[in-house]
Amino acid sequence: MSKDNRNERIHQLPAGLLVGDKSTELIGCPDTKKVFFLSDGNTRPFADLDKPKKAKLFEKMLSDTPAMNDLKDKPFDEALEQFSFCVFGAADASPDFDTEGNLKTDDNFLCSNNCKCLKWESKNITVDGKKITPRQLEIIQLLATDLAYKQIADQLEISEATVDTHRSNIFKLFNVHSRAGIVTKAMAQKIIQ
């Protein structure tokens, strides 16, 4: 391990997992799309989240017009849980609510390959802090497959030259020089699973 990285942990525990950790981590179950939360060593269903925290999530959802349009026909509790799943569903070491109950920033979490949430204002998928567009995400996901560039172009109904332009832009964005570098960095930053 290098001198600069010797104090860096390889695996970090999700926030709220340990008894005494009063922060709160929202965790989305990919199979059921249900949300659970961790706090003070306990795992509980989203329905048990306290009202002040739900109010902060609702306030964030209200400020996101595309999300509100997508969720407007759902019952309130279901809409709020889906919003929370899509925006805060990653099990990571950064709490979604700090110990004082303040809502933190959204998770770098791709809940599915073609979820409507990719167009929400609250949803930010980034690499090294730089936002990735929905189209770039689509290209990245296809680069992670064994498809040839021609097959990717055919699937997206674009030219191979356009795929090459996207690929070159993603190389620059990710600061890598190969398809494998894109995939490795995308996995490390939870952009692809």
Summary of the structure (lengths in Angstrom):
residues: 193
radius of gyration: 18.4
end to end distance: 25.8
largest distance: 55.1
contacts: 524
relative contact order: 0.11
helix: 44%
strand: 10%
